[in-house]
Amino acid sequence: MKVQASGVREQDIDLLHWEEFVTSPAFLTWFLEEAGVPNRGDLVSAARSVTAVNGESDLELEVRAASVITKILIENKIDAPLQRLQAARYRDPRGIRAAR
């Protein structure tokens, strides 16, 4: 079988991952283990293309284990340059987290 996909863009990859996180607990568990997230648990929310006053995140996951909620921000750079101070903007309480 030959499989080919041309013209794949960042938003396509984001949507594919979003769908897998939402529909496949096994994929979510595998991803969290690979990412080193210590509190693996149930998916509380999954959002794609979250925009805030200071930027946008590609994917945001919230996972609950016991009473702890861990927020995971996923950023890819398929067809976009690295953004100066992007990690600092994600930690800014006025930013992406506050915009939800």
Backbone as XML, in Angstrom:
<?xml version="1.0"?>
<chain id="A" units="angstrom">
  <residue number="1" name="MET">
    <atom name="N" x="0.850" y="-1.173" z="0.000"/>
    <atom name="CA" x="0.000" y="0.000" z="0.000"/>
    <atom name="C" x="0.893" y="1.232" z="0.000"/>
  </residue>
  <residue number="2" name="LYS">
    <atom name="N" x="0.568" y="2.191" z="-0.824"/>
    <atom name="CA" x="1.267" y="3.467" z="-0.857"/>
    <atom name="C" x="0.332" y="4.517" z="-0.264"/>
  </residue>
  <residue number="3" name="VAL">
    <atom name="N" x="0.848" y="5.271" z="0.692"/>
    <atom name="CA" x="0.072" y="6.328" z="1.333"/>
    <atom name="C" x="0.827" y="7.625" z="1.146"/>
  </residue>
  <residue number="4" name="GLN">
    <atom name="N" x="0.112" y="8.644" z="0.683"/>
    <atom name="CA" x="0.753" y="9.930" z="0.425"/>
    <atom name="C" x="-0.179" y="11.054" z="0.843"/>
  </residue>
  <residue number="5" name="ALA">
    <atom name="N" x="0.391" y="12.080" z="1.437"/>
    <atom name="CA" x="-0.391" y="13.252" z="1.822"/>
    <atom name="C" x="0.461" y="14.479" z="1.518"/>
  </residue>
  <residue number="6" name="SER">
    <atom name="N" x="-0.011" y="15.287" z="0.615"/>
    <atom name="CA" x="0.725" y="16.510" z="0.310"/>
    <atom name="C" x="-0.045" y="17.703" z="0.864"/>
  </residue>
  <residue number="7" name="GLY">
    <atom name="N" x="0.670" y="18.781" z="1.074"/>
    <atom name="CA" x="0.032" y="19.990" z="1.565"/>
    <atom name="C" x="-0.388" y="19.942" z="3.020"/>
  </residue>
  <residue number="8" name="VAL">
    <atom name="N" x="0.202" y="19.041" z="3.793"/>
    <atom name="CA" x="-0.138" y="18.950" z="5.212"/>
    <atom name="C" x="0.430" y="20.171" z="5.924"/>
  </residue>
  <residue number="9" name="ARG">
    <atom name="N" x="-0.401" y="20.804" z="6.706"/>
    <atom name="CA" x="-0.002" y="22.023" z="7.403"/>
    <atom name="C" x="-0.098" y="21.816" z="8.916"/>
  </residue>
  <residue number="10" name="GLU">
    <atom name="N" x="0.403" y="22.782" z="9.640"/>
    <atom name="CA" x="0.429" y="22.707" z="11.099"/>
    <atom name="C" x="-0.963" y="22.450" z="11.674"/>
  </residue>
  <residue number="11" name="GLN">
    <atom name="N" x="-1.971" y="23.138" z="11.170"/>
    <atom name="CA" x="-3.328" y="22.974" z="11.699"/>
    <atom name="C" x="-3.839" y="21.554" z="11.490"/>
  </residue>
  <residue number="12" name="ASP">
    <atom name="N" x="-3.405" y="20.888" z="10.426"/>
    <atom name="CA" x="-3.809" y="19.501" z="10.188"/>
    <atom name="C" x="-3.226" y="18.581" z="11.261"/>
  </residue>
  <residue number="13" name="ILE">
    <atom name="N" x="-1.961" y="18.792" z="11.575"/>
    <atom name="CA" x="-1.297" y="17.984" z="12.601"/>
    <atom name="C" x="-1.933" y="18.241" z="13.965"/>
  </residue>
  <residue number="14" name="ASP">
    <atom name="N" x="-2.233" y="19.504" z="14.243"/>
    <atom name="CA" x="-2.893" y="19.846" z="15.516"/>
    <atom name="C" x="-4.232" y="19.131" z="15.645"/>
  </residue>
  <residue number="15" name="LEU">
    <atom name="N" x="-5.018" y="19.174" z="14.602"/>
    <atom name="CA" x="-6.345" y="18.551" z="14.644"/>
    <atom name="C" x="-6.233" y="17.037" z="14.800"/>
  </residue>
  <residue number="16" name="LEU">
    <atom name="N" x="-5.279" y="16.433" z="14.122"/>
    <atom name="CA" x="-5.069" y="14.991" z="14.243"/>
    <atom name="C" x="-4.729" y="14.615" z="15.688"/>
  </residue>
  <residue number="17" name="HIS">
    <atom name="N" x="-3.802" y="15.353" z="16.289"/>
    <atom name="CA" x="-3.441" y="15.069" z="17.678"/>
    <atom name="C" x="-4.608" y="15.345" z="18.618"/>
  </residue>
  <residue number="18" name="TRP">
    <atom name="N" x="-5.324" y="16.446" z="18.414"/>
    <atom name="CA" x="-6.479" y="16.775" z="19.251"/>
    <atom name="C" x="-7.476" y="15.617" z="19.229"/>
  </residue>
  <residue number="19" name="GLU">
    <atom name="N" x="-7.762" y="15.113" z="18.031"/>
    <atom name="CA" x="-8.710" y="14.003" z="17.896"/>
    <atom name="C" x="-8.224" y="12.762" z="18.656"/>
  </residue>
  <residue number="20" name="GLU">
    <atom name="N" x="-6.939" y="12.457" z="18.541"/>
    <atom name="CA" x="-6.399" y="11.286" z="19.234"/>
    <atom name="C" x="-6.464" y="11.447" z="20.753"/>
  </residue>
  <residue number="21" name="PHE">
    <atom name="N" x="-6.145" y="12.640" z="21.251"/>
    <atom name="CA" x="-6.232" y="12.872" z="22.692"/>
    <atom name="C" x="-7.659" y="12.677" z="23.194"/>
  </residue>
  <residue number="22" name="VAL">
    <atom name="N" x="-8.638" y="13.150" z="22.427"/>
    <atom name="CA" x="-10.041" y="13.103" z="22.832"/>
    <atom name="C" x="-10.626" y="11.699" z="22.709"/>
  </residue>
  <residue number="23" name="THR">
    <atom name="N" x="-10.219" y="10.942" z="21.700"/>
    <atom name="CA" x="-10.874" y="9.662" z="21.425"/>
    <atom name="C" x="-10.099" y="8.428" z="21.874"/>
  </residue>
  <residue number="24" name="SER">
    <atom name="N" x="-8.817" y="8.578" z="22.182"/>
    <atom name="CA" x="-8.023" y="7.400" z="22.498"/>
    <atom name="C" x="-7.305" y="7.539" z="23.842"/>
  </residue>
  <residue number="25" name="PRO">
    <atom name="N" x="-7.871" y="6.969" z="24.903"/>
    <atom name="CA" x="-7.190" y="6.997" z="26.196"/>
    <atom name="C" x="-5.804" y="6.361" z="26.133"/>
  </residue>
  <residue number="26" name="ALA">
    <atom name="N" x="-5.641" y="5.341" z="25.298"/>
    <atom name="CA" x="-4.328" y="4.693" z="25.170"/>
    <atom name="C" x="-3.304" y="5.659" z="24.580"/>
  </residue>
  <residue number="27" name="PHE">
    <atom name="N" x="-3.706" y="6.446" z="23.587"/>
    <atom name="CA" x="-2.794" y="7.432" z="23.000"/>
    <atom name="C" x="-2.448" y="8.503" z="24.027"/>
  </residue>
  <residue number="28" name="LEU">
    <atom name="N" x="-3.443" y="8.979" z="24.758"/>
    <atom name="CA" x="-3.202" y="9.988" z="25.785"/>
    <atom name="C" x="-2.217" y="9.469" z="26.827"/>
  </residue>
  <residue number="29" name="THR">
    <atom name="N" x="-2.424" y="8.250" z="27.304"/>
    <atom name="CA" x="-1.517" y="7.659" z="28.298"/>
    <atom name="C" x="-0.110" y="7.550" z="27.741"/>
  </residue>
  <residue number="30" name="TRP">
    <atom name="N" x="0.018" y="7.059" z="26.517"/>
    <atom name="CA" x="1.336" y="6.942" z="25.890"/>
    <atom name="C" x="2.005" y="8.310" z="25.792"/>
  </residue>
  <residue number="31" name="PHE">
    <atom name="N" x="1.272" y="9.313" z="25.325"/>
    <atom name="CA" x="1.833" y="10.654" z="25.159"/>
    <atom name="C" x="2.311" y="11.221" z="26.492"/>
  </residue>
  <residue number="32" name="LEU">
    <atom name="N" x="1.481" y="11.116" z="27.519"/>
    <atom name="CA" x="1.838" y="11.658" z="28.827"/>
    <atom name="C" x="3.067" y="10.958" z="29.398"/>
  </residue>
  <residue number="33" name="GLU">
    <atom name="N" x="3.146" y="9.648" z="29.205"/>
    <atom name="CA" x="4.338" y="8.923" z="29.653"/>
    <atom name="C" x="5.578" y="9.412" z="28.917"/>
  </residue>
  <residue number="34" name="GLU">
    <atom name="N" x="5.481" y="9.552" z="27.598"/>
    <atom name="CA" x="6.612" y="10.022" z="26.790"/>
    <atom name="C" x="7.019" y="11.445" z="27.157"/>
  </residue>
  <residue number="35" name="ALA">
    <atom name="N" x="6.036" y="12.269" z="27.526"/>
    <atom name="CA" x="6.307" y="13.665" z="27.883"/>
    <atom name="C" x="6.807" y="13.805" z="29.319"/>
  </residue>
  <residue number="36" name="GLY">
    <atom name="N" x="6.776" y="12.714" z="30.085"/>
    <atom name="CA" x="7.247" y="12.759" z="31.463"/>
    <atom name="C" x="6.280" y="13.426" z="32.414"/>
  </residue>
  <residue number="37" name="VAL">
    <atom name="N" x="5.000" y="13.404" z="32.083"/>
    <atom name="CA" x="3.991" y="14.001" z="32.963"/>
    <atom name="C" x="3.733" y="13.028" z="34.109"/>
  </residue>
  <residue number="38" name="PRO">
    <atom name="N" x="4.047" y="13.436" z="35.344"/>
    <atom name="CA" x="3.960" y="12.501" z="36.465"/>
    <atom name="C" x="2.532" y="12.148" z="36.876"/>
  </residue>
  <residue number="39" name="ASN">
    <atom name="N" x="1.594" y="13.064" z="36.728"/>
    <atom name="CA" x="0.224" y="12.831" z="37.181"/>
    <atom name="C" x="-0.669" y="12.457" z="36.014"/>
  </residue>
  <residue number="40" name="ARG">
    <atom name="N" x="-0.478" y="11.249" z="35.486"/>
    <atom name="CA" x="-1.329" y="10.812" z="34.384"/>
    <atom name="C" x="-2.707" y="10.478" z="34.939"/>
  </residue>
  <residue number="41" name="GLY">
    <atom name="N" x="-3.731" y="10.858" z="34.201"/>
    <atom name="CA" x="-5.077" y="10.607" z="34.680"/>
    <atom name="C" x="-6.087" y="10.785" z="33.578"/>
  </residue>
  <residue number="42" name="ASP">
    <atom name="N" x="-7.243" y="11.302" z="33.939"/>
    <atom name="CA" x="-8.342" y="11.482" z="32.997"/>
    <atom name="C" x="-8.253" y="12.839" z="32.314"/>
  </residue>
  <residue number="43" name="LEU">
    <atom name="N" x="-8.592" y="12.862" z="31.044"/>
    <atom name="CA" x="-8.619" y="14.103" z="30.283"/>
    <atom name="C" x="-9.831" y="14.927" z="30.717"/>
  </residue>
  <residue number="44" name="VAL">
    <atom name="N" x="-9.583" y="16.149" z="31.158"/>
    <atom name="CA" x="-10.638" y="17.054" z="31.590"/>
    <atom name="C" x="-11.048" y="17.956" z="30.439"/>
  </residue>
  <residue number="45" name="SER">
    <atom name="N" x="-10.055" y="18.441" z="29.690"/>
    <atom name="CA" x="-10.359" y="19.282" z="28.535"/>
    <atom name="C" x="-9.233" y="19.188" z="27.514"/>
  </residue>
  <residue number="46" name="ALA">
    <atom name="N" x="-9.607" y="19.435" z="26.269"/>
    <atom name="CA" x="-8.650" y="19.479" z="25.165"/>
    <atom name="C" x="-9.091" y="20.610" z="24.248"/>
  </residue>
  <residue number="47" name="ALA">
    <atom name="N" x="-8.185" y="21.538" z="23.990"/>
    <atom name="CA" x="-8.522" y="22.693" z="23.160"/>
    <atom name="C" x="-7.442" y="22.889" z="22.099"/>
  </residue>
  <residue number="48" name="ARG">
    <atom name="N" x="-7.861" y="23.348" z="20.940"/>
    <atom name="CA" x="-6.952" y="23.596" z="19.822"/>
    <atom name="C" x="-7.027" y="25.059" z="19.434"/>
  </residue>
  <residue number="49" name="SER">
    <atom name="N" x="-5.874" y="25.635" z="19.097"/>
    <atom name="CA" x="-5.770" y="27.034" z="18.660"/>
    <atom name="C" x="-6.379" y="27.987" z="19.688"/>
  </residue>
  <residue number="50" name="VAL">
    <atom name="N" x="-5.829" y="27.969" z="20.884"/>
    <atom name="CA" x="-6.308" y="28.832" z="21.964"/>
    <atom name="C" x="-5.594" y="30.174" z="21.862"/>
  </residue>
  <residue number="51" name="THR">
    <atom name="N" x="-6.370" y="31.239" z="21.686"/>
    <atom name="CA" x="-5.811" y="32.576" z="21.520"/>
    <atom name="C" x="-6.011" y="33.388" z="22.786"/>
  </residue>
  <residue number="52" name="ALA">
    <atom name="N" x="-4.975" y="34.141" z="23.146"/>
    <atom name="CA" x="-5.022" y="35.016" z="24.313"/>
    <atom name="C" x="-4.407" y="36.355" z="23.943"/>
  </residue>
  <residue number="53" name="VAL">
    <atom name="N" x="-4.381" y="37.261" z="24.890"/>
    <atom name="CA" x="-3.868" y="38.601" z="24.626"/>
    <atom name="C" x="-2.397" y="38.603" z="24.237"/>
  </residue>
  <residue number="54" name="ASN">
    <atom name="N" x="-1.650" y="37.597" z="24.684"/>
    <atom name="CA" x="-0.222" y="37.608" z="24.408"/>
    <atom name="C" x="0.244" y="36.465" z="23.517"/>
  </residue>
  <residue number="55" name="GLY">
    <atom name="N" x="-0.652" y="35.836" z="22.805"/>
    <atom name="CA" x="-0.229" y="34.786" z="21.885"/>
    <atom name="C" x="-1.259" y="33.693" z="21.728"/>
  </residue>
  <residue number="56" name="GLU">
    <atom name="N" x="-0.831" y="32.619" z="21.095"/>
    <atom name="CA" x="-1.706" y="31.491" z="20.824"/>
    <atom name="C" x="-0.953" y="30.205" z="21.136"/>
  </residue>
  <residue number="57" name="SER">
    <atom name="N" x="-1.677" y="29.219" z="21.637"/>
    <atom name="CA" x="-1.083" y="27.900" z="21.819"/>
    <atom name="C" x="-1.761" y="26.940" z="20.849"/>
  </residue>
  <residue number="58" name="ASP">
    <atom name="N" x="-0.984" y="25.981" z="20.346"/>
    <atom name="CA" x="-1.526" y="25.035" z="19.376"/>
    <atom name="C" x="-2.530" y="24.086" z="20.020"/>
  </residue>
  <residue number="59" name="LEU">
    <atom name="N" x="-2.122" y="23.444" z="21.104"/>
    <atom name="CA" x="-2.996" y="22.510" z="21.812"/>
    <atom name="C" x="-2.830" y="22.695" z="23.309"/>
  </residue>
  <residue number="60" name="GLU">
    <atom name="N" x="-3.922" y="22.593" z="24.028"/>
    <atom name="CA" x="-3.890" y="22.642" z="25.485"/>
    <atom name="C" x="-4.696" y="21.463" z="26.022"/>
  </residue>
  <residue number="61" name="LEU">
    <atom name="N" x="-4.082" y="20.733" z="26.923"/>
    <atom name="CA" x="-4.750" y="19.611" z="27.574"/>
    <atom name="C" x="-4.799" y="19.876" z="29.072"/>
  </residue>
  <residue number="62" name="GLU">
    <atom name="N" x="-5.868" y="19.451" z="29.699"/>
    <atom name="CA" x="-5.949" y="19.433" z="31.154"/>
    <atom name="C" x="-6.254" y="18.001" z="31.555"/>
  </residue>
  <residue number="63" name="VAL">
    <atom name="N" x="-5.405" y="17.462" z="32.443"/>
    <atom name="CA" x="-5.525" y="16.083" z="32.889"/>
    <atom name="C" x="-5.669" y="16.083" z="34.402"/>
  </residue>
  <residue number="64" name="ARG">
    <atom name="N" x="-6.642" y="15.324" z="34.895"/>
    <atom name="CA" x="-6.874" y="15.247" z="36.345"/>
    <atom name="C" x="-6.456" y="13.867" z="36.856"/>
  </residue>
  <residue number="65" name="ALA">
    <atom name="N" x="-5.597" y="13.868" z="37.863"/>
    <atom name="CA" x="-5.223" y="12.645" z="38.577"/>
    <atom name="C" x="-5.479" y="12.935" z="40.047"/>
  </residue>
  <residue number="66" name="ALA">
    <atom name="N" x="-6.396" y="12.187" z="40.629"/>
    <atom name="CA" x="-6.880" y="12.455" z="41.989"/>
    <atom name="C" x="-7.456" y="13.865" z="41.990"/>
  </residue>
  <residue number="67" name="SER">
    <atom name="N" x="-6.960" y="14.759" z="42.828"/>
    <atom name="CA" x="-7.497" y="16.120" z="42.850"/>
    <atom name="C" x="-6.562" y="17.122" z="42.186"/>
  </residue>
  <residue number="68" name="VAL">
    <atom name="N" x="-5.534" y="16.630" z="41.498"/>
    <atom name="CA" x="-4.556" y="17.506" z="40.850"/>
    <atom name="C" x="-4.859" y="17.616" z="39.363"/>
  </residue>
  <residue number="69" name="ILE">
    <atom name="N" x="-4.956" y="18.860" z="38.871"/>
    <atom name="CA" x="-5.128" y="19.083" z="37.436"/>
    <atom name="C" x="-3.819" y="19.617" z="36.885"/>
  </residue>
  <residue number="70" name="THR">
    <atom name="N" x="-3.329" y="18.953" z="35.858"/>
    <atom name="CA" x="-2.103" y="19.359" z="35.179"/>
    <atom name="C" x="-2.470" y="19.884" z="33.802"/>
  </residue>
  <residue number="71" name="LYS">
    <atom name="N" x="-1.952" y="21.057" z="33.469"/>
    <atom name="CA" x="-2.199" y="21.641" z="32.161"/>
    <atom name="C" x="-0.971" y="21.419" z="31.293"/>
  </residue>
  <residue number="72" name="ILE">
    <atom name="N" x="-1.181" y="20.911" z="30.092"/>
    <atom name="CA" x="-0.100" y="20.634" z="29.154"/>
    <atom name="C" x="-0.316" y="21.496" z="27.919"/>
  </residue>
  <residue number="73" name="LEU">
    <atom name="N" x="0.682" y="22.282" z="27.594"/>
    <atom name="CA" x="0.651" y="23.100" z="26.385"/>
    <atom name="C" x="1.530" y="22.433" z="25.343"/>
  </residue>
  <residue number="74" name="ILE">
    <atom name="N" x="0.990" y="22.212" z="24.153"/>
    <atom name="CA" x="1.731" y="21.561" z="23.078"/>
    <atom name="C" x="1.892" y="22.563" z="21.950"/>
  </residue>
  <residue number="75" name="GLU">
    <atom name="N" x="3.112" y="22.764" z="21.563"/>
    <atom name="CA" x="3.436" y="23.732" z="20.523"/>
    <atom name="C" x="4.264" y="23.029" z="19.462"/>
  </residue>
  <residue number="76" name="ASN">
    <atom name="N" x="3.881" y="23.182" z="18.225"/>
    <atom name="CA" x="4.711" y="22.632" z="17.156"/>
    <atom name="C" x="5.138" y="23.765" z="16.227"/>
  </residue>
  <residue number="77" name="LYS">
    <atom name="N" x="6.172" y="23.507" z="15.493"/>
    <atom name="CA" x="6.734" y="24.530" z="14.605"/>
    <atom name="C" x="6.916" y="23.946" z="13.205"/>
  </residue>
  <residue number="78" name="ILE">
    <atom name="N" x="5.854" y="23.395" z="12.666"/>
    <atom name="CA" x="5.939" y="22.762" z="11.354"/>
    <atom name="C" x="6.207" y="23.796" z="10.267"/>
  </residue>
  <residue number="79" name="ASP">
    <atom name="N" x="5.443" y="24.859" z="10.250"/>
    <atom name="CA" x="5.666" y="25.895" z="9.230"/>
    <atom name="C" x="5.685" y="27.285" z="9.852"/>
  </residue>
  <residue number="80" name="ALA">
    <atom name="N" x="6.177" y="27.366" z="11.082"/>
    <atom name="CA" x="6.248" y="28.653" z="11.773"/>
    <atom name="C" x="7.614" y="28.774" z="12.443"/>
  </residue>
  <residue number="81" name="PRO">
    <atom name="N" x="8.146" y="29.978" z="12.479"/>
    <atom name="CA" x="9.443" y="30.165" z="13.144"/>
    <atom name="C" x="9.292" y="30.137" z="14.665"/>
  </residue>
  <residue number="82" name="LEU">
    <atom name="N" x="10.407" y="29.898" z="15.345"/>
    <atom name="CA" x="10.396" y="29.987" z="16.804"/>
    <atom name="C" x="10.015" y="31.397" z="17.207"/>
  </residue>
  <residue number="83" name="GLN">
    <atom name="N" x="9.240" y="31.511" z="18.272"/>
    <atom name="CA" x="8.776" y="32.810" z="18.744"/>
    <atom name="C" x="9.582" y="33.237" z="19.962"/>
  </residue>
  <residue number="84" name="ARG">
    <atom name="N" x="10.113" y="34.413" z="19.901"/>
    <atom name="CA" x="10.913" y="34.952" z="21.005"/>
    <atom name="C" x="10.064" y="35.000" z="22.279"/>
  </residue>
  <residue number="85" name="LEU">
    <atom name="N" x="10.596" y="34.514" z="23.364"/>
    <atom name="CA" x="9.979" y="34.543" z="24.692"/>
    <atom name="C" x="8.655" y="33.769" z="24.773"/>
  </residue>
  <residue number="86" name="GLN">
    <atom name="N" x="8.445" y="32.823" z="23.889"/>
    <atom name="CA" x="7.182" y="32.086" z="23.877"/>
    <atom name="C" x="6.939" y="31.338" z="25.188"/>
  </residue>
  <residue number="87" name="ALA">
    <atom name="N" x="7.946" y="30.656" z="25.700"/>
    <atom name="CA" x="7.766" y="29.914" z="26.954"/>
    <atom name="C" x="7.431" y="30.863" z="28.105"/>
  </residue>
  <residue number="88" name="ALA">
    <atom name="N" x="8.059" y="32.026" z="28.137"/>
    <atom name="CA" x="7.768" y="33.008" z="29.196"/>
    <atom name="C" x="6.331" y="33.505" z="29.090"/>
  </residue>
  <residue number="89" name="ARG">
    <atom name="N" x="5.833" y="33.701" z="27.877"/>
    <atom name="CA" x="4.441" y="34.138" z="27.708"/>
    <atom name="C" x="3.468" y="33.091" z="28.233"/>
  </residue>
  <residue number="90" name="TYR">
    <atom name="N" x="3.791" y="31.814" z="28.057"/>
    <atom name="CA" x="2.909" y="30.756" z="28.561"/>
    <atom name="C" x="2.840" y="30.765" z="30.084"/>
  </residue>
  <residue number="91" name="ARG">
    <atom name="N" x="3.918" y="31.172" z="30.738"/>
    <atom name="CA" x="3.920" y="31.208" z="32.204"/>
    <atom name="C" x="3.289" y="32.473" z="32.758"/>
  </residue>
  <residue number="92" name="ASP">
    <atom name="N" x="3.031" y="33.454" z="31.915"/>
    <atom name="CA" x="2.465" y="34.734" z="32.337"/>
    <atom name="C" x="1.004" y="34.528" z="32.761"/>
  </residue>
  <residue number="93" name="PRO">
    <atom name="N" x="0.661" y="34.815" z="34.026"/>
    <atom name="CA" x="-0.715" y="34.582" z="34.487"/>
    <atom name="C" x="-1.749" y="35.443" z="33.759"/>
  </residue>
  <residue number="94" name="ARG">
    <atom name="N" x="-1.332" y="36.500" z="33.085"/>
    <atom name="CA" x="-2.281" y="37.328" z="32.328"/>
    <atom name="C" x="-2.521" y="36.766" z="30.936"/>
  </residue>
  <residue number="95" name="GLY">
    <atom name="N" x="-1.790" y="35.737" z="30.576"/>
    <atom name="CA" x="-1.785" y="35.244" z="29.205"/>
    <atom name="C" x="-2.743" y="34.131" z="28.914"/>
  </residue>
  <residue number="96" name="ILE">
    <atom name="N" x="-2.230" y="33.128" z="28.272"/>
    <atom name="CA" x="-3.035" y="32.045" z="27.718"/>
    <atom name="C" x="-3.887" y="31.367" z="28.787"/>
  </residue>
  <residue number="97" name="ARG">
    <atom name="N" x="-3.321" y="31.098" z="29.943"/>
    <atom name="CA" x="-4.097" y="30.408" z="30.985"/>
    <atom name="C" x="-5.281" y="31.244" z="31.434"/>
  </residue>
  <residue number="98" name="ALA">
    <atom name="N" x="-5.071" y="32.568" z="31.522"/>
    <atom name="CA" x="-6.133" y="33.444" z="32.015"/>
    <atom name="C" x="-7.193" y="33.700" z="30.957"/>
  </residue>
  <residue number="99" name="ALA">
    <atom name="N" x="-6.901" y="33.423" z="29.697"/>
    <atom name="CA" x="-7.822" y="33.761" z="28.612"/>
    <atom name="C" x="-8.936" y="32.758" z="28.433"/>
  </residue>
  <residue number="100" name="ARG">
    <atom name="N" x="-8.895" y="31.659" z="29.125"/>
    <atom name="CA" x="-9.898" y="30.600" z="28.907"/>
    <atom name="C" x="-11.204" y="30.929" z="29.486"/>
  </residue>
</chain>
